[in-house]
Amino acid sequence: MRYTITGDNLQFVNVQLEPGEGFQSVAGAMRYMTGNVTMEAKLEGGLLKGISRSLTGASMFLVKFSSLGGTGVVGLGGPAPGKIVDVDVGESTWIVQKTGFLGSQPDVVMEMAFQKKFGAMLFGGEGFVLQRLKGSGIAFIAACGDFHIVDLKPGEKYKVSTSNAVAWQESVSYDISSAGNIKTALFGGEGLFVTTLTGPGKVIIQSMTLEGLAAALIPYLPKNSGN
């Protein structure tokens, strides 16, 4: 499978499929496809697997793409202004924020993952349920804002603002810690806690969350005059 990621903050992933190659995505991700590409929604893994995918923010059904009679192209886009990044799941299992999985080669398995620590579940900003990408092949992750990718050394720590951790390799530990003293917690704008990621492994950090984007737009939305 060959592919390119094009655009700046409203990106496409353009997947080139040869006959016999397959690709899968979450429902609603397809933006275009050539005329010789077929798509079919499948309840991959059965009903229970479909329900578990829906709990992670992905679709219950996965959309399967294949090419007939020559090379075909499928274009996918994310649900909000932001970036798309490719990860090799064969090299490492990845933990991804809810709704982050966009699509992958067929041998990648997306399943539900749970927070391992109660504090991270309550205050880490990602909630109780995350996504786990395992198996083999290339997967694509989409999220709001720009991306900063860090390869943490063993024991190296990054403290990340709540919800800004998009994805990390499973070798990275994930926890919460205090944002600082009471004054910093109250007036620093980051809340009481920040996410602490400890290496080794790669971490993908986003510059803006979808919730932050929505909150920034609220003052500019039209208001009902209320007759």
Secondary structure per residue as TSV (DSSP state, phi and psi in degrees):
chain	resnum	aa	ss	phi	psi
A	1	M	-	360.0	127.5
A	2	R	E	-108.8	150.8
A	3	Y	E	-158.8	159.0
A	4	T	E	-134.5	152.2
A	5	I	E	-113.8	118.5
A	6	T	E	-121.0	159.4
A	7	G	-	99.1	177.7
A	8	D	S	-109.6	-82.7
A	9	N	S	-108.7	5.7
A	10	L	B	-132.7	72.4
A	11	Q	-	-87.2	154.5
A	12	F	E	-108.8	147.3
A	13	V	E	-109.5	122.3
A	14	N	E	-105.6	109.1
A	15	V	E	-102.1	125.0
A	16	Q	E	-99.4	121.2
A	17	L	E	-112.0	132.1
A	18	E	-	-95.7	157.7
A	19	P	T	-53.5	132.6
A	20	G	T	95.2	-17.2
A	21	E	-	-87.9	149.2
A	22	G	E	-125.9	164.5
A	23	F	E	-152.3	151.3
A	24	Q	E	-135.8	149.9
A	25	S	E	-145.2	167.6
A	26	V	E	-72.7	156.9
A	27	A	T	-63.5	139.0
A	28	G	T	88.0	0.8
A	29	A	-	-86.9	-22.7
A	30	M	E	-68.6	129.7
A	31	R	E	-108.4	-30.5
A	32	Y	E	-161.5	161.7
A	33	M	E	-157.3	151.4
A	34	T	-	-71.7	163.2
A	35	G	T	-65.8	-19.5
A	36	N	T	-94.6	8.7
A	37	V	E	-96.7	134.0
A	38	T	E	-107.4	149.9
A	39	M	E	-132.3	142.9
A	40	E	E	-146.5	128.3
A	41	A	E	-79.4	129.8
A	42	K	E	-132.1	143.0
A	43	L	-	-85.7	74.7
A	44	E	T	-61.6	127.0
A	45	G	T	83.1	0.4
A	46	G	-	93.2	-179.9
A	47	L	H	-63.8	-44.2
A	48	L	H	-64.8	-41.1
A	49	K	H	-63.9	-39.0
A	50	G	H	-63.4	-42.3
A	51	I	H	-63.6	-42.8
A	52	S	H	-63.3	-36.5
A	53	R	H	-63.7	-41.4
A	54	S	H	-64.4	-31.1
A	55	L	H	-69.9	-22.2
A	56	T	T	-87.6	0.5
A	57	G	T	95.7	-6.9
A	58	A	S	-85.5	177.0
A	59	S	-	-83.5	149.7
A	60	M	S	-62.8	-41.4
A	61	F	S	-96.3	139.5
A	62	L	E	-97.1	146.6
A	63	V	E	-98.4	123.0
A	64	K	E	-100.8	131.8
A	65	F	E	-115.7	143.1
A	66	S	E	-148.0	158.3
A	67	S	E	-111.3	138.0
A	68	L	-	-119.6	133.8
A	69	G	S	67.9	41.4
A	70	G	S	122.6	-175.2
A	71	T	-	-69.4	134.6
A	72	G	E	-124.2	160.4
A	73	V	E	-130.9	136.8
A	74	V	E	-122.3	132.6
A	75	G	E	-111.3	128.3
A	76	L	E	-116.2	150.7
A	77	G	E	-135.7	154.2
A	78	G	-	-79.0	171.1
A	79	P	S	-82.9	-5.9
A	80	A	S	-152.8	161.4
A	81	P	S	-56.0	125.6
A	82	G	E	170.9	-155.1
A	83	K	E	-116.6	160.4
A	84	I	E	-124.0	134.9
A	85	V	E	-129.7	145.6
A	86	D	E	-98.6	140.9
A	87	V	E	-132.1	144.7
A	88	D	E	-94.3	102.7
A	89	V	T	-69.5	-24.5
A	90	G	T	-64.8	-27.0
A	91	E	T	-80.6	-31.9
A	92	S	-	-165.2	144.2
A	93	T	-	-70.8	142.2
A	94	W	E	-118.5	142.2
A	95	I	E	-104.0	129.3
A	96	V	E	-127.3	143.9
A	97	Q	-	-61.3	155.9
A	98	K	T	-55.0	134.4
A	99	T	T	75.9	5.2
A	100	G	-	-76.4	-30.8
A	101	F	E	-67.7	129.9
A	102	L	E	-108.8	-47.7
A	103	G	E	-176.4	173.3
A	104	S	E	-168.9	172.2
A	105	Q	-	-68.1	157.9
A	106	P	T	-62.2	-26.1
A	107	D	T	-84.0	1.3
A	108	V	E	-85.1	132.7
A	109	V	E	-110.3	124.7
A	110	M	E	-104.1	123.9
A	111	E	E	-136.1	170.4
A	112	M	E	-76.9	137.5
A	113	A	E	-125.1	148.9
A	114	F	E	-113.6	148.6
A	115	Q	-	-58.9	134.8
A	116	K	S	-84.2	-21.2
A	117	K	S	-122.9	137.2
A	118	F	H	-62.0	-39.5
A	119	G	H	-63.4	-41.0
A	120	A	H	-64.6	-35.9
A	121	M	H	-64.3	-42.3
A	122	L	H	-78.6	-38.1
A	123	F	H	-121.9	-5.4
A	124	G	S	-76.6	-13.6
A	125	G	S	91.5	-9.6
A	126	E	S	-100.9	-6.9
A	127	G	-	79.0	-169.0
A	128	F	S	-81.2	-34.1
A	129	V	E	-106.7	133.2
A	130	L	E	-125.1	-179.1
A	131	Q	E	-111.2	141.3
A	132	R	E	-117.5	127.9
A	133	L	E	-108.8	120.7
A	134	K	E	-140.6	176.7
A	135	G	E	107.1	-132.3
A	136	S	S	-146.7	148.3
A	137	G	S	117.1	179.9
A	138	I	E	-94.2	135.5
A	139	A	E	-124.0	155.4
A	140	F	E	-118.6	134.2
A	141	I	E	-117.9	134.0
A	142	A	E	-123.8	141.6
A	143	A	E	-159.4	167.4
A	144	C	E	-72.6	152.1
A	145	G	S	81.5	-169.9
A	146	D	-	-90.4	161.5
A	147	F	E	-111.2	144.0
A	148	H	E	-125.2	119.5
A	149	I	E	-107.4	125.0
A	150	V	E	-120.8	134.8
A	151	D	E	-103.3	98.8
A	152	L	E	-76.0	137.6
A	153	K	-	-79.1	163.3
A	154	P	T	-54.9	125.6
A	155	G	T	84.0	-11.7
A	156	E	-	-72.1	136.9
A	157	K	E	-116.9	143.0
A	158	Y	E	-125.1	132.4
A	159	K	E	-101.4	122.9
A	160	V	E	-119.5	138.6
A	161	S	-	-57.4	146.1
A	162	T	T	-49.7	131.3
A	163	S	T	75.0	-1.2
A	164	N	-	-88.9	-1.9
A	165	A	E	-84.4	110.2
A	166	V	E	-79.3	-48.2
A	167	A	E	-161.1	158.3
A	168	W	E	-155.7	151.5
A	169	Q	E	-66.6	151.0
A	170	E	T	-64.6	-18.4
A	171	S	T	-71.3	-15.5
A	172	V	S	-84.1	130.1
A	173	S	E	-86.8	148.8
A	174	Y	E	-130.0	123.6
A	175	D	E	-152.0	178.8
A	176	I	E	-117.1	153.6
A	177	S	E	-145.0	164.7
A	178	S	E	-64.4	142.5
A	179	A	-	-74.1	-12.5
A	180	G	S	145.1	-154.7
A	181	N	S	-75.9	178.6
A	182	I	H	-60.0	-41.8
A	183	K	H	-62.4	-44.7
A	184	T	H	-64.3	-41.7
A	185	A	H	-63.0	-39.0
A	186	L	H	-79.4	-36.7
A	187	F	H	-118.3	0.5
A	188	G	S	-82.5	-12.7
A	189	G	S	84.2	0.6
A	190	E	S	-107.4	0.0
A	191	G	-	83.2	-168.8
A	192	L	S	-78.4	-25.9
A	193	F	E	-132.6	155.1
A	194	V	E	-126.3	158.9
A	195	T	E	-82.2	131.9
A	196	T	E	-111.1	121.6
A	197	L	E	-112.6	128.4
A	198	T	E	-121.2	127.9
A	199	G	S	-73.2	171.7
A	200	P	S	-91.6	154.8
A	201	G	E	135.7	168.2
A	202	K	E	-88.9	145.4
A	203	V	E	-131.2	136.9
A	204	I	E	-111.1	122.9
A	205	I	E	-116.9	137.0
A	206	Q	E	-103.1	148.0
A	207	S	S	-77.7	-25.5
A	208	M	S	-146.8	142.0
A	209	T	-	-93.6	160.6
A	210	L	H	-63.0	-36.9
A	211	E	H	-65.1	-39.5
A	212	G	H	-66.6	-38.7
A	213	L	H	-62.9	-44.7
A	214	A	H	-62.3	-42.6
A	215	A	H	-64.8	-36.6
A	216	A	H	-67.7	-27.0
A	217	L	H	-86.1	-19.9
A	218	I	G	-54.0	-45.1
A	219	P	G	-62.8	-18.8
A	220	Y	G	-100.5	-1.2
A	221	L	S	-77.4	146.1
A	222	P	-	-60.7	142.3
A	223	K	-	-109.4	141.6
A	224	N	-	-68.3	132.9
A	225	S	-	-72.8	-26.7
A	226	G	-	68.8	80.3
A	227	N	-	-73.8	360.0
